[in-house]
């Protein structure tokens, strides 16, 4: 492999890694945005308790 081929291969590999990082960051940003939009939930969780007995 010539120096030119090695340089090209190295540059292609770096670009590939950079693209993967960008895609992963974009994915994380979309997940964060979706999470932020879904909370607080419009319907709070239901909590059931036994009634407190009245004192006479």
C-alpha positions in Angstrom: 0.0 0.0 0.0 1.5 3.4 -1.0 1.6 6.4 1.3 -1.2 8.0 -0.7 -3.4 4.9 -0.3 -2.6 4.8 3.5 -3.5 8.5 3.9 -6.7 8.0 2.0 -7.6 5.0 4.0 -6.9 6.8 7.3 -8.9 9.8 6.2 -11.8 7.7 5.2 -11.7 5.8 8.5 -11.7 9.1 10.4 -14.6 10.5 8.4 -16.5 7.3 9.0 -16.0 7.6 12.8 -16.9 11.3 12.7 -20.2 10.5 10.8 -21.0 7.8 13.4 -20.4 10.2 16.2 -22.7 12.8 14.6 -25.4 10.3 14.0 -25.2 9.0 17.6 -25.3 12.6 19.0 -28.2 13.4 16.8 -30.0 10.3 18.0 -29.3 11.2 21.6 -30.6 14.7 21.1 -33.8 13.4 19.5 -34.3 11.0 22.5 -33.7 13.8 25.0 -36.1 16.0 23.1 -38.8 13.3 23.1 -38.3 12.6 26.8 -38.5 16.3 27.6 -41.8 16.6 25.7 -43.3 13.6 27.4 -42.7 14.7 31.0 -44.3 15.7 33.1 -46.9 13.3 32.0 -50.3 14.8 31.3 -52.0 12.2 33.5 -50.3 11.8 36.9 -49.9 8.3 38.1 -52.9 7.0 40.1 -52.2 6.5 43.8 -54.6 4.5 45.8 -54.7 4.4 49.5 -57.0 3.0 52.1 -59.1 5.7 53.7 -58.0 7.0 57.0 -60.5 6.0 59.6 -62.3 8.9 61.3 -61.8 9.4 65.0 -65.0 9.5 67.0 
